[in-house]
């Protein structure tokens, strides 16, 4: 399942990844806020969101390093 998500993320453009990252961070914040005020139906959602955020950041960093490496060759 994780490799399927990684494939989907690598096919997205940088702007799409950035928007997804912002949305996931907001969702995680909202979930944390709700967890203090009410009982959550799925506490495993925390783990899922954190892992999704990590996957997005990984893809973004890989692209950043690939672009930097391509620019260094003369």
Rosetta blueprint (number, residue, H / E / L):
1 X L
2 X H
3 X H
4 X H
5 X H
6 X H
7 X H
8 X H
9 X H
10 X H
11 X H
12 X L
13 X L
14 X H
15 X H
16 X H
17 X H
18 X H
19 X H
20 X H
21 X H
22 X H
23 X H
24 X H
25 X H
26 X H
27 X H
28 X H
29 X H
30 X H
31 X H
32 X H
33 X H
34 X H
35 X H
36 X H
37 X H
38 X L
39 X L
40 X L
41 X L
42 X L
43 X L
44 X L
45 X H
46 X H
47 X H
48 X H
49 X H
50 X H
51 X H
52 X H
53 X H
54 X H
55 X H
56 X H
57 X H
58 X H
59 X H
60 X H
61 X H
62 X H
63 X H
64 X H
65 X H
66 X H
67 X H
68 X H
69 X H
70 X H
71 X H
72 X H
73 X L
74 X L
